[in-house]
């Protein structure tokens, strides 16, 4: 465990129990969300690669336009 994470847990331990429960719940939700995102990316890597190849082919054939940040 990193020193920073140890410091965060030490500070969290000073909170009243209800606040510790909220913090723990939020941390677990965040970690679960990251796992879900990683699994979604892993499942879609072939699709993303195909989309990237398609986008490059369109660009190389002159079918793309330069992005103008002023138009966003």
C-alpha positions in Angstrom: 0.0 0.0 0.0 1.3 3.4 -0.9 2.1 6.0 1.8 -0.6 8.3 0.3 -3.2 5.6 0.5 -2.2 4.8 4.1 -2.5 8.5 4.9 -6.0 8.7 3.3 -7.2 5.6 5.3 -5.7 7.1 8.5 -7.7 10.3 7.9 -10.8 8.3 7.0 -10.5 6.3 10.3 -10.9 9.6 12.2 -14.3 10.2 10.7 -17.6 9.3 12.4 -18.8 5.8 11.5 -21.6 7.0 9.2 -19.2 9.1 7.2 -16.8 6.2 7.0 -19.6 4.0 5.6 -20.4 6.6 3.0 -16.8 7.0 2.0 -16.2 3.3 1.8 -19.3 2.8 -0.3 -18.2 5.5 -2.7 -14.7 4.0 -3.0 -16.0 0.5 -3.7 -18.4 1.9 -6.3 -15.6 3.8 -8.0 -13.4 0.7 -8.0 -16.2 -1.4 -9.4 -16.9 1.2 -12.1 -13.2 1.0 -13.2 -13.5 -2.8 -13.4 -16.6 -2.5 -15.5 -14.9 0.0 -17.8 -11.8 -2.2 -18.2 -14.0 -5.3 -19.0 -16.0 -3.2 -21.6 -12.9 -2.1 -23.3 -11.5 -5.6 -23.4 -14.7 -7.0 -24.9 -14.8 -4.3 -27.5 -11.1 -4.1 -28.5 -11.8 -5.9 -31.9 -14.6 -3.5 -32.7 -12.5 -0.5 -31.7 -9.6 -1.7 -33.9 -12.0 -2.1 -36.8 -13.4 1.4 -36.3 -9.9 2.8 -36.2 -8.9 1.0 -39.4 -12.1 2.4 -41.1 -11.4 5.9 -39.8 -7.8 5.8 -41.1 -9.0 4.5 -44.5 -11.5 7.3 -44.8 -8.9 9.9 -43.8 -6.4 8.5 -46.3 -8.9 8.6 -49.1 -9.7 12.3 -48.3 -13.1 11.7 -46.8 -12.3 13.4 -43.5 -12.3 17.1 -42.6 -9.9 19.0 -40.3 -11.4 19.7 -36.9 -11.9 23.4 -36.2 -11.9 24.0 -32.4 -13.6 27.3 -33.0 -16.7 25.5 -34.4 -17.2 23.3 -31.3 
